[in-house]
Amino acid sequence: AGRQIARSGAPGATLHFWFEGASLTLIPGPGNGVTNAVVDRGRPRQVALDGRPVRLVNHWRSGRHEVTLSVVSGEVGIDAFVVRPPWRPSGRLVVGVLCLFIVVSAMLVQRLRR
């Protein structure tokens, strides 16, 4: 069994942290609790932790984000957080899309000339 980052069943118990990245996914631990998640001082979002990962932040750009999690009810356990950088296309993808665009354009030009 792995080590948990946090676990509490006390309503109002809070975990507050910052992270640098474009997305943040919470990996819940044992327990079926409900937590309020506040990201970048926005509106609270009530999140039921039922064993499935929960995406808390999803941005295109990387940045520093502030997160506050507060127990609402039940036992809230957190096994991990996954932080990801913004998605960037690979060089091969860019070249492939560019080649496809050139081929389709050439086919359209040929059709229009008929």
One Martini backbone bead per residue (centre of mass of N, CA, C, O) as a GRO file, in nm:
protein
  114
    1ALA     BB    1   0.099   0.034   0.019
    2GLY     BB    2   0.058   0.359   0.003
    3ARG     BB    3   0.105   0.691   0.058
    4GLN     BB    4  -0.053   0.952   0.199
    5ILE     BB    5  -0.110   1.290   0.193
    6ALA     BB    6  -0.425   1.285   0.291
    7ARG     BB    7  -0.651   1.269   0.593
    8SER     BB    8  -1.012   1.324   0.658
    9GLY     BB    9  -1.328   1.373   0.875
   10ALA     BB   10  -1.316   1.682   0.930
   11PRO     BB   11  -1.500   1.934   0.913
   12GLY     BB   12  -1.291   2.188   0.756
   13ALA     BB   13  -1.061   2.057   0.665
   14THR     BB   14  -0.740   2.175   0.527
   15LEU     BB   15  -0.589   2.214   0.197
   16HIS     BB   16  -0.300   2.414   0.103
   17PHE     BB   17  -0.180   2.506  -0.235
   18TRP     BB   18   0.077   2.512  -0.484
   19PHE     BB   19   0.120   2.516  -0.849
   20GLU     BB   20   0.301   2.420  -1.150
   21GLY     BB   21   0.082   2.439  -1.436
   22ALA     BB   22  -0.207   2.318  -1.634
   23SER     BB   23  -0.270   2.053  -1.457
   24LEU     BB   24  -0.497   1.889  -1.209
   25THR     BB   25  -0.497   1.571  -1.042
   26LEU     BB   26  -0.692   1.380  -0.827
   27ILE     BB   27  -0.600   1.106  -0.613
   28PRO     BB   28  -0.784   0.904  -0.444
   29GLY     BB   29  -0.850   0.749  -0.162
   30PRO     BB   30  -0.981   0.629   0.084
   31GLY     BB   31  -1.306   0.690   0.069
   32ASN     BB   32  -1.637   0.891   0.076
   33GLY     BB   33  -1.599   1.201   0.021
   34VAL     BB   34  -1.645   1.560   0.058
   35THR     BB   35  -1.526   1.845  -0.132
   36ASN     BB   36  -1.393   2.162  -0.148
   37ALA     BB   37  -1.293   2.340  -0.445
   38VAL     BB   38  -1.035   2.594  -0.480
   39VAL     BB   39  -0.938   2.794  -0.765
   40ASP     BB   40  -0.798   3.088  -0.776
   41ARG     BB   41  -1.036   3.214  -0.597
   42GLY     BB   42  -1.286   3.084  -0.675
   43ARG     BB   43  -1.537   2.890  -0.698
   44PRO     BB   44  -1.678   2.653  -0.538
   45ARG     BB   45  -1.632   2.290  -0.566
   46GLN     BB   46  -1.806   2.005  -0.545
   47VAL     BB   47  -1.642   1.690  -0.446
   48ALA     BB   48  -1.670   1.352  -0.510
   49LEU     BB   49  -1.498   1.083  -0.355
   50ASP     BB   50  -1.497   0.752  -0.543
   51GLY     BB   51  -1.189   0.670  -0.672
   52ARG     BB   52  -1.178   0.878  -0.890
   53PRO     BB   53  -1.038   1.086  -1.080
   54VAL     BB   54  -0.982   1.453  -1.049
   55ARG     BB   55  -1.022   1.742  -1.229
   56LEU     BB   56  -0.927   2.070  -1.121
   57VAL     BB   57  -0.726   2.149  -1.362
   58ASN     BB   58  -0.768   2.310  -1.707
   59HIS     BB   59  -0.516   2.433  -1.907
   60TRP     BB   60  -0.321   2.563  -2.167
   61ARG     BB   61  -0.160   2.717  -1.957
   62SER     BB   62   0.092   2.783  -1.770
   63GLY     BB   63   0.103   2.806  -1.400
   64ARG     BB   64   0.018   2.953  -1.103
   65HIS     BB   65  -0.163   2.771  -0.851
   66GLU     BB   66  -0.441   2.780  -0.628
   67VAL     BB   67  -0.531   2.544  -0.361
   68THR     BB   68  -0.845   2.446  -0.193
   69LEU     BB   69  -0.927   2.196   0.051
   70SER     BB   70  -1.250   2.095   0.196
   71VAL     BB   71  -1.422   1.935   0.423
   72VAL     BB   72  -1.763   1.826   0.433
   73SER     BB   73  -1.773   1.496   0.412
   74GLY     BB   74  -1.651   1.240   0.536
   75GLU     BB   75  -1.384   1.053   0.401
   76VAL     BB   76  -1.075   1.209   0.311
   77GLY     BB   77  -0.858   1.090   0.053
   78ILE     BB   78  -0.507   1.138  -0.057
   79ASP     BB   79  -0.263   1.003  -0.273
   80ALA     BB   80  -0.256   1.220  -0.526
   81PHE     BB   81  -0.091   1.434  -0.765
   82VAL     BB   82  -0.130   1.553  -1.106
   83VAL     BB   83   0.107   1.724  -1.303
   84ARG     BB   84   0.075   1.922  -1.605
   85PRO     BB   85   0.161   2.031  -1.888
   86PRO     BB   86   0.113   2.166  -2.166
   87TRP     BB   87   0.004   2.107  -2.470
   88ARG     BB   88   0.222   1.981  -2.735
   89PRO     BB   89   0.307   1.943  -3.039
   90SER     BB   90   0.468   1.754  -3.237
   91GLY     BB   91   0.667   1.760  -3.507
   92ARG     BB   92   0.523   1.529  -3.661
   93LEU     BB   93   0.239   1.643  -3.648
   94VAL     BB   94   0.291   1.906  -3.798
   95VAL     BB   95   0.396   1.778  -4.060
   96GLY     BB   96   0.148   1.601  -4.119
   97VAL     BB   97  -0.062   1.830  -4.140
   98LEU     BB   98   0.082   1.987  -4.361
   99CYS     BB   99   0.076   1.761  -4.577
  100LEU     BB  100  -0.230   1.727  -4.583
  101PHE     BB  101  -0.292   2.017  -4.672
  102ILE     BB  102  -0.140   2.004  -4.942
  103VAL     BB  103  -0.294   1.766  -5.071
  104VAL     BB  104  -0.581   1.884  -5.050
  105SER     BB  105  -0.524   2.142  -5.207
  106ALA     BB  106  -0.437   2.005  -5.473
  107MET     BB  107  -0.706   1.858  -5.519
  108LEU     BB  108  -0.886   2.113  -5.534
  109VAL     BB  109  -0.746   2.249  -5.771
  110GLN     BB  110  -0.798   2.021  -5.976
  111ARG     BB  111  -1.110   2.029  -5.961
  112LEU     BB  112  -1.145   2.335  -6.041
  113ARG     BB  113  -1.007   2.295  -6.337
  114ARG     BB  114  -1.240   2.103  -6.471
   0.00000   0.00000   0.00000
